[in-house]
């Protein structure tokens, strides 16, 4: 679907800069953020939950998991239980 509608909003410059900094850290453009917000509101018919930047410990764990560091692969639930019991 072609995006043809425009949304205009006025916000304080500092708020805009701070919000765009967070969006940048999340890897989301302002247009994507607005589209996600509107999609969620339309779908759920309510204000959505907030996105948060993970704290340092969680960010490190995510980074390590993406590199497969400390990741234990299991073929199924039974294999998972077996490995957890060790």
N, C-alpha and C positions, 0 to 999 in steps of 0.2 A: 504494500500500500504506500502510495506516495505521500510524503509529509508536506502538507500545504498550509496548514493553519499556524498562526503565530500567537504566542503568548507574550505579553509585555508586563513586566512588573518592576516597580521601583523599590530598591532596597538601599540601605546605607552602604557606602563603599567598603567599609571595614568588614561588615557582615558578609558581603559578596566575596571579598578576598579570603576571609576565613573559611567560608563554606566551600569555595572552589579548591582551597588547599586540601580540605578533608576529602572532597570528591576525587581529587587527583590521587591522593594516597589510596583510595579505594579502587582506582582505575576506571572511574565513571566520569563522563563528560556532563556538563550542566544539562544539555539536551536529553541525554540518557536518563539523568536523575529525574527530570520533570516528566518524561515519558513513563518511567517506572512508577512514579508517584501517581500520576493520573490513571494508569492501567490498574494499579492496586485499588485505588479508590473506587473506580468504576466496577471492578470485579467483586470486591468485598463489601462495597457500600458503607465503608467506614474509614477512619484514619488509620494508616498502616503502622506496623511496628517500626522502630528506628534501627538503622544500620549503625554499627559501631566499629571503630578501628580496634583490632585486638591489642591487648596489653603486650609488653615485651616478651613475657614468658610464652604466651599463646602464639605470638608472631614467630618466635624461634621454633616452636613445636611444629607449626604449619610449614615453615621453610624446611625443616629437617624431614618431615613426612613427604614433602614433594620431591626431596632428593632420595627418598627411600631409606634414610638413615634411621635405624631402630625399628623399621617396619617389619612386622612378621606377617607373612602371607598365609592364609588358610584356604583350603579348598571348599570347605563347607562349615556349618555350625558345629558339627561333631568334632571336626579337626580343631576348631577354635577352642572348644571346651577342653579338649585333650591338651592343647598347648598352654591354656591358662592354668591347668591343674599341675603343671610341671613346676 
